[in-house]
């Protein structure tokens, strides 16, 4: 199957559609759309996934990846980019790749990509592979190790269990070695905690302090109405989406499931509260989506594109969307956002690797830590693809989202703060 097949007949020509969308936008003409929402989202995720995994499975990511760094790059070792690219991509793609082969063109594509992903995990720790990741690197490695283990946590039976014993031992040893990095009291604490939660989930020795202190600090940083500070200072940005809400919830799930120790605490109650707060935050995210599918551009790491909607995506995957947000409404809003962002052809290089930017190639928007490997966190908004095509998220009738209703003069619910 050719890489640009984009999941068979449903999404044939998706690459052309994405390019046509950018051209049509310039001409104020509507572009042709793929057959359905799932076909569009799956085709787009395949476009992100295949160039990375096909190269890394062959041990050629380092040689093939078209590396780009921010104009304000801080000078750290650029090899962290390959770690960021693979780990962040897998964190979002893992649930989709883990779906069983259902006899469809999409299923065949997933199965092929899953084989590549497993081999990529092998190569990521193989001393003989040119694509062995830079586990001995600077503090940034801790950040992306958490996305690396988060992917394994999100799809253990598909990604972790089939690996050979030597690869498993190498991964565990490398993850444990990162305890040498002391996380600052910001969102980084959750990266350390995610690694320990993953170790707990596979029955390995873990450090409860690196997990439990992070949980305490994030709860202390909660400011109300679904918003969490990143450390002692409030930042009006999307780090609640990129890190704070999803990682806290998933860490607490592991703590509860495996009955981990937490002094004078009840993990089940903490997990329930964390999900309620993420649901509230997600209500804000849905209301950010304009009638045209745009959303506000503010704060750090804006080039992470649609990762701003990871909480909505994770809640959809877990079938835990807030009651105020029907699945068909969220799905419609999410497609609109992705079309607005990815309609620009320059989101991708000629080799189909992501560029630095928000809508298209905009390297000037990069932060001092930004490289185009960092951009693959955008895959986190594709988590609902981990639900089968027959799931109600994909089959429910499409509905207008809140702003689209409001600015059309239709009825829409008012919004009030919450006290939890």
Secondary structure, 3 states (H helix, E strand, C coil): CCHHHCCHHHCCCHHHHHHHHHHHHHHCCCCCCCCCHHHHHHHHHHHHHHHHHHHHHCCCHHHHCCCCECCCCCCCCCCHHHHHHHHHHHHHHHHHHCCCCCCCHHHHHHHHHHHHHHHHHHHHHCCCCCCCCCCCCCCHHHHHHHHHHHHHHHCHHHHHCCCCHHHHHHHHHHHHHHHHCCCCCCCHHHHHHHHHHHHHHCCCCCCHHHHHHHHHHHHHCEEECCEECCCCCCCCCCHHHHHHHHHHHHHHHHHHHCCCCCCCCCHHHHHHHHHHHHHHHHHHHHHHCCCCCCCCCCCCCHHHHHHHHHHHHHHHHCCCCCCCCCHHHHHHHHHHHHHHHHCCHHHECCCCCECCCCCCCCHHHCCCCCECCHHHHHHHHHHHHHCCCCCHHHHCCCCCCHHHHHCCCCCCCCCCCCCC
